[in-house]
Amino acid sequence: MKTVVITGASTGIGRATAEHLAEQGWQVFAGIRKLADGDALVAADDRIKPILLDVTQPDQVDGAVETVRAALNGKKLAGLVNNAGIANMGPLALQPLDQFKSHFDVNVFGLLRASQAFAPLLGMDETLEGKPGRIVNITSVGGRLASPFLGAYTATKHAVESMTDSLRRELVIFGIDAIAVGPGAVRTPIWDKAEDANSSNPYSNSPWAKPIEKFSDTMLEGGRTGLEPEVIAKTIEKALSAAKPKARYAPVPNKLTNFTLPMLLPKRFVDGFFWKRFGMEPPEA
């Protein structure tokens, strides 16, 4: 039986992946931050093993590693899915620095902390038996295409894209692979959480008040009409299991217009698209 650790497994992509992989016969350790979330996971599928794993807390990460090591009983870990993440909207010119830093604490430093901690179980400890495992990092369309008002989030996802490539090119000596999965709009609670965090509308008196309102509506709509989390879960399974996996998977709805073309077009052209869509125009010369 292959074993996988998933961070941020309480809801959304993480939970869907935990449930899907358990159904496929994996031993799943689902990282959670609240015991009640673990109870909900077990109620959904008692094959899932919840573990307290706040990636910003070194003691919880170390404790999770020891729990998984004991369960593996001398074998290697097949997969680590770094899914934990946060997102808050705001213009970079005004967004509080502490809020910006918190994105890096979770999305970047937390991801690296988990990767370093589980790397021995994935194959750096060559005394363990079995095939080396894989790291699957959940990035985003935002990891390649920066949007307005999500600068903190997209900055972290750009970082994770490059970290994934570096990890893959470094860990090859142990046979450990590192793969990025960059979804587009997905029906997950992350944008509802972002809406709650911004419910007081801290930028209502800023020059960006109306554009942020339009952008927020667009993101929330995408979060409610996007891909089902199960689609991403199946992509993650492919990244973990394929004999010759891609370095990056991009499950994106309406991929041509939402990802492919914006990546090919000149940046100034894409700038104009964002400005027009969200009601922003440069001042007249």
Secondary structure by P-SEA (a helix, b strand, c coil): cbbbbbccccccaaaaaaaaaaaaccccbbbbccaaaaaaaaaacccccccccccccaaaaaaaaaaaaaaaccccccbbbcccccccccccccccaaaaaaaaacccaaaaaaaaaacccccccccccccbbbbbbbbccccccccccaaaaaaaaaaaaaaaaaaaaccccccbbbbbbbbcccccaaaaaaaaaacccccccccaaaaaaaaaaaaaaaaaccccaaaaaaaaaaaaccccccccccccccccccccccccccaaaaaaaaaaaaccccccc
